[in-house]
Amino acid sequence: LTASPHRLWQSVQEVRLVCVDVASNTEATVGGVMKLTCIYCMKREEISAETKVDWFYTGSASDYRRMLIYLYDREPQEPEDAEMYWKGRLTWIGSKDLQDISISIVNVSANDSGTYECEVSRFFELDSFKHSTTKKITIELKVKMQASVDTTALYSKIMMYVLLVFLTLWLLVEMIYCYRKISKSEELAQDTATDYLAIPSENKENPGPAVTE
């Protein structure tokens, strides 16, 4: 049996609706690449919606200056009036279905610390009426000179090295024990052979008179 085109289209719609809302990382390292995660899961009626995305940078609390740094309007693009500071440093890494509308910062600098806003608008028709929804996600980014040490990973590495050293020592002790045991067995065998060879040949052939009752 073959599925009808309508059923297939419904299946495609259901697959496209699979989405997991994930929070963005908020810590970056100077010189690295930072992904600013923005997820806006679609509802069933929003599948055919037109999506528009605006990314804003609002600076820090002491230097508030809200500016548009990147946008998606039919295609990802840099704003015409974007500051030179941001040009060529932002990359679109969103998904084709526009549920993931994330961007990344290339060659992160200390001045990138601050507040980022991902503002998503969807426009669609439902029952011959035009509707729109908007969602805003705020990311407080902190840039550090070096990546912070993951204590759990560090502890795991230390335990791994300790275990390797312990296993190596245990294997070495076992090898020494086996070597000594084999050497001792060979010495006993050699002593027995030497004692046997030291017995006169007549004693070997005539061990002694038979005992009679």
Disulfide bonds with the S-S distance in Angstrom:
Cys19-Cys41 2.02
Cys38-Cys118 2.04
